[in-house]
Amino acid sequence: MSASVGKAGHILRAFASGEDALTIRALADATGLPRSTVHLLCRTLVEEDLLESVPGGGYRLGSMILQLGGRVIDRSGLVEATEGSAAGLRRGHGQEIHVGQLVGGWIVYLHRESGPSKVAMVNRVGMRAPAFLSGCGKSGLAVLSGDDAWNRVQRSCVQDRIPMPDKGLLLSELAKARAQGYIVSRTLQEGWTSVGAAVVGAEGVVGGLSIAGPSNTFPWSRIHEVGEAVSGAAAAASRRLLGRRGRKETWRSASGYPVHSSQDGTDLPA
C-alpha cells in the first residue's frame, strides 16, 4: 500500500514541471514507472479528484489539489500578511511584486502584482522554482543556517536534475543578505533583477517578498533604496504573521538575521 502511495506521489509531483497536462507516456518518462502502472494510478487519482482527464488523452491536476493548496496558503498566512505592506511599494516600468513561500529547497509563488505596465516574466502564481535562483527564495534561505540552506539546495538540484551552484559563492551571498536585510538576485531569468527580503513567522522563515523586473529598471544608485523598502515591507508582513500566532519569535539566534523588538518585547525582523 505504501509503495502505491509513493508512486501516486511521484505522478502528482511530475506536474510541478509546469505543464498543464501530461500524457501517460510523459508521466511514465518523468516518474520512471511502467505505463500500465501510471495508467492504473491515474484512474484512481481521477476518482479522488486529484487528477482530471483531458480531451484527447492525458491528465491535469484536479480540483481537490486546488482545495488542498488553498488550505496550505491560508495556514501560512503569507499572502494575507503581505497584502497591506506590499501595496505601498513603488514599482518602476515593468516591475512587479512577487510573494513566494519557501517549501524545502524551492520557492512556490503565491502572489504576483503588476505595476502600471506589464512585461513578460517566467514567474506565475503556482510556479515552483529552485530557491537559490530567485530573490524570494534566496532571501528565505538566508534566514536559515548555512548547513540547512545548503542541504535544501542540494536536494532541489538532485530532484530537478540541475547543476549545483558554487557552495562558497552562494553561502557568501546569503551571508551578505543577512547582514543588509535584503538580497539582489539576477539568476532566475536572464536580463531580470529581483530585490527580495525574508518574511518570518512564529515557526521560522515562511518565504519572501520581492520587487522584480528588467535589470535596466534597477540602476545601482537606487538598489539600496529599493532593498530598504522591500526589507521594511517584509518586516511589516512578519509582524502581522506574529500577530496571528500571538507568540514570541525564536528564529533570531539560529539565523543571525537583523531583528528589533516591538513594544511588547517580541523580536521582529529589522
C-alpha positions as CSV (number, residue, x, y, z in Angstrom):
1,M,0.0,0.0,0.0
2,S,2.8,2.4,0.9
3,A,4.5,1.7,-2.4
4,S,1.4,2.6,-4.3
5,V,1.0,5.8,-2.3
6,G,4.6,6.7,-3.1
7,K,4.1,6.0,-6.8
8,A,1.0,8.2,-6.8
9,G,3.0,10.9,-5.2
10,H,5.6,10.7,-8.0
11,I,2.8,11.2,-10.5
12,L,1.4,14.2,-8.8
13,R,4.9,15.7,-8.4
14,A,5.5,15.4,-12.1
15,F,3.1,18.3,-12.6
16,A,5.5,20.6,-10.7
17,S,7.3,20.9,-14.0
18,G,4.7,23.5,-15.0
19,E,3.0,21.5,-17.8
20,D,-0.8,22.0,-17.7
21,A,-1.5,18.4,-19.0
22,L,0.7,15.3,-19.3
23,T,0.1,12.1,-21.3
24,I,0.6,8.7,-19.9
25,R,3.9,8.5,-21.8
26,A,5.1,11.8,-20.4
27,L,4.2,10.7,-16.9
28,A,6.0,7.4,-17.3
29,D,9.1,9.1,-18.6
30,A,9.0,11.6,-15.7
31,T,8.5,9.0,-13.0
32,G,10.3,6.0,-14.3
33,L,7.1,3.9,-13.8
34,P,5.7,1.5,-16.3
35,R,2.9,2.9,-18.4
36,S,0.5,0.3,-17.2
37,T,1.1,1.3,-13.6
38,V,0.8,5.0,-14.5
39,H,-2.5,4.3,-16.2
40,L,-4.0,2.5,-13.3
41,L,-2.8,5.1,-10.7
42,C,-4.1,8.0,-12.8
43,R,-7.5,6.4,-13.0
44,T,-7.6,6.1,-9.2
45,L,-6.4,9.7,-8.8
46,V,-9.2,10.9,-11.1
47,E,-11.7,9.1,-8.9
48,E,-10.4,11.0,-5.9
49,D,-10.5,14.4,-7.8
50,L,-6.7,14.7,-7.6
51,L,-6.4,14.5,-11.3
52,E,-8.7,15.2,-14.2
53,S,-8.7,13.5,-17.7
54,V,-8.4,15.9,-20.6
55,P,-10.0,15.6,-24.1
56,G,-7.6,13.9,-26.5
57,G,-5.8,12.0,-23.8
58,G,-3.7,12.9,-20.8
59,Y,-4.3,14.3,-17.3
60,R,-4.1,17.5,-15.4
61,L,-4.3,18.4,-11.7
62,G,-7.8,18.0,-10.2
63,S,-10.0,20.3,-8.2
64,M,-9.0,18.7,-4.9
65,I,-5.4,19.9,-5.4
66,L,-6.7,23.5,-5.5
67,Q,-8.7,23.0,-2.3
68,L,-5.7,21.4,-0.5
69,G,-3.4,24.1,-1.8
70,G,-5.8,26.8,-0.6
71,R,-5.6,25.3,2.9
72,V,-1.8,25.5,2.9
73,I,-1.9,29.1,1.7
74,D,-4.4,30.0,4.4
75,R,-2.4,28.2,7.1
76,S,0.8,30.1,6.3
77,G,-0.9,33.4,6.1
78,L,1.8,34.7,3.9
79,V,-0.3,36.3,1.2
80,E,-2.6,38.0,3.7
81,A,0.3,39.3,5.7
82,T,2.0,40.9,2.7
83,E,-1.1,42.5,1.2
84,G,-1.0,45.7,3.2
85,S,2.7,46.3,3.3
86,A,3.4,45.4,-0.3
87,A,0.7,47.8,-1.6
88,G,2.9,50.7,-0.7
89,L,6.0,49.6,-2.6
90,R,6.8,51.8,-5.5
91,R,7.4,50.0,-8.8
92,G,9.1,51.2,-11.9
93,H,8.2,50.4,-15.5
94,G,7.7,46.6,-15.9
95,Q,8.4,45.9,-12.3
96,E,6.2,43.5,-10.3
97,I,5.7,42.5,-6.6
98,H,6.2,38.7,-6.0
99,V,5.4,36.7,-2.9
100,G,6.7,33.2,-2.6
101,Q,6.6,30.5,0.1
102,L,9.7,28.6,0.9
103,V,9.0,24.8,0.6
104,G,12.1,22.7,1.2
105,G,14.6,23.9,-1.3
106,W,12.1,25.5,-3.6
107,I,10.1,28.7,-3.7
108,V,6.4,28.5,-4.7
109,Y,5.0,31.8,-6.0
110,L,1.7,32.6,-4.3
111,H,1.1,36.2,-5.5
112,R,2.1,38.4,-8.4
113,E,1.1,42.0,-8.7
114,S,2.0,44.1,-11.8
115,G,2.6,47.8,-11.8
116,P,1.3,50.4,-14.3
117,S,2.9,48.4,-17.2
118,K,3.3,44.7,-17.5
119,V,6.1,42.7,-19.3
120,A,6.5,39.0,-19.8
121,M,8.2,37.1,-17.0
122,V,8.8,33.4,-16.4
123,N,7.1,33.8,-12.9
124,R,3.5,32.8,-12.5
125,V,1.3,32.1,-9.5
126,G,1.7,28.4,-8.5
127,M,5.2,28.1,-10.2
128,R,7.8,26.3,-8.2
129,A,11.5,27.2,-8.8
130,P,14.7,26.3,-7.0
131,A,15.0,28.7,-4.1
132,F,18.7,29.5,-4.8
133,L,17.8,31.0,-8.2
134,S,15.2,33.7,-7.1
135,G,15.1,36.8,-4.9
136,C,12.2,35.5,-2.9
137,G,13.9,32.1,-2.5
138,K,17.4,33.4,-1.6
139,S,16.0,35.8,1.0
140,G,14.3,32.8,2.6
141,L,17.4,30.7,2.5
142,A,19.4,33.5,4.1
143,V,17.4,33.2,7.3
144,L,18.5,29.5,7.7
145,S,21.8,28.2,9.0
146,G,24.3,27.6,6.2
147,D,24.1,23.8,6.6
148,D,20.3,23.8,6.4
149,A,20.3,26.2,3.4
150,W,22.9,24.1,1.5
151,N,21.1,20.8,2.2
152,R,17.9,22.2,0.8
153,V,19.8,23.5,-2.3
154,Q,21.4,20.1,-2.9
155,R,18.0,18.3,-2.7
156,S,16.4,20.7,-5.1
157,C,19.2,20.3,-7.6
158,V,19.2,16.5,-7.4
159,Q,15.4,16.2,-7.7
160,D,15.2,18.8,-10.6
161,R,18.3,17.4,-12.2
162,I,20.0,20.8,-12.5
163,P,23.7,21.8,-11.8
164,M,24.7,22.6,-8.3
165,P,25.7,26.2,-7.6
166,D,29.1,27.1,-6.2
167,K,28.7,26.4,-2.5
168,G,31.1,29.1,-1.3
169,L,29.7,31.8,-3.5
170,L,26.1,31.0,-2.6
171,L,26.7,30.9,1.1
172,S,28.7,34.2,0.9
173,E,25.7,35.8,-1.0
174,L,23.3,34.6,1.7
175,A,25.6,35.9,4.5
176,K,25.6,39.3,2.8
177,A,21.8,39.2,2.7
178,R,21.7,38.5,6.4
179,A,23.9,41.5,7.0
180,Q,22.0,44.0,4.9
181,G,18.5,42.6,5.3
182,Y,17.8,42.1,1.6
183,I,19.2,40.3,-1.4
184,V,19.7,41.3,-5.1
185,S,19.3,38.3,-7.5
186,R,19.8,38.1,-11.2
187,T,19.8,34.3,-11.7
188,L,16.2,33.2,-12.3
189,Q,15.8,34.9,-15.7
190,E,18.4,36.4,-17.9
191,G,18.2,40.2,-18.1
192,W,16.0,40.4,-14.9
193,T,16.7,41.5,-11.4
194,S,14.8,40.7,-8.2
195,V,15.3,42.5,-4.9
196,G,13.9,40.4,-2.1
197,A,13.6,40.1,1.7
198,A,12.5,37.3,4.0
199,V,9.1,37.1,5.7
200,V,9.4,35.2,9.0
201,G,6.6,33.8,11.2
202,A,6.5,32.2,14.6
203,E,7.8,28.9,13.4
204,G,10.7,30.4,11.3
205,V,11.1,31.5,7.8
206,V,7.9,31.4,5.7
207,G,9.0,32.8,2.4
208,G,10.0,36.0,0.7
209,L,8.7,39.3,-0.8
210,S,10.4,40.9,-3.8
211,I,10.2,43.5,-6.5
212,A,11.3,42.1,-9.8
213,G,11.6,43.4,-13.3
214,P,14.0,44.2,-16.2
215,S,17.6,44.8,-14.9
216,N,17.7,48.2,-16.7
217,T,14.9,49.4,-14.3
218,F,17.2,48.8,-11.3
219,P,20.1,51.3,-11.5
220,W,22.7,50.7,-8.9
221,S,22.1,54.1,-7.5
222,R,18.7,53.0,-6.4
223,I,19.3,49.4,-5.4
224,H,19.8,50.2,-1.7
225,E,16.7,52.4,-1.6
226,V,14.6,49.6,-3.2
227,G,16.2,47.0,-0.9
228,E,15.4,49.0,2.2
229,A,11.8,49.5,1.1
230,V,11.4,45.7,0.4
231,S,13.0,44.9,3.7
232,G,10.6,47.2,5.5
233,A,7.6,45.7,3.8
234,A,8.8,42.2,4.6
235,A,9.3,43.2,8.3
236,A,5.8,44.6,8.4
237,A,4.4,41.3,7.0
238,S,6.4,39.4,9.6
239,R,4.9,41.4,12.3
240,R,1.4,40.6,11.0
241,L,2.3,36.9,11.0
242,L,3.5,37.0,14.5
243,G,0.3,38.8,15.5
244,R,-1.8,36.0,14.1
245,R,0.0,33.5,16.3
246,G,0.5,35.7,19.4
247,R,3.8,34.0,20.4
248,K,7.3,35.2,20.7
249,E,9.6,34.6,17.7
250,T,12.6,32.4,18.3
251,W,14.4,32.3,15.0
252,R,17.0,35.1,15.5
253,S,19.6,33.1,17.4
254,A,19.7,30.4,14.8
255,S,19.8,32.7,11.8
256,G,21.5,35.9,12.8
257,Y,19.1,37.9,10.7
258,P,18.7,41.5,11.8
259,V,15.8,42.0,14.3
260,H,14.4,44.6,16.6
261,S,11.9,44.4,19.4
262,S,8.3,45.7,19.5
263,Q,6.7,47.4,22.5
264,D,5.6,44.1,23.9
265,G,9.1,42.7,23.7
266,T,8.6,40.4,20.7
267,D,11.6,40.1,18.4
268,L,10.8,41.2,14.8
269,P,12.8,41.5,11.6
270,A,14.5,44.8,11.3
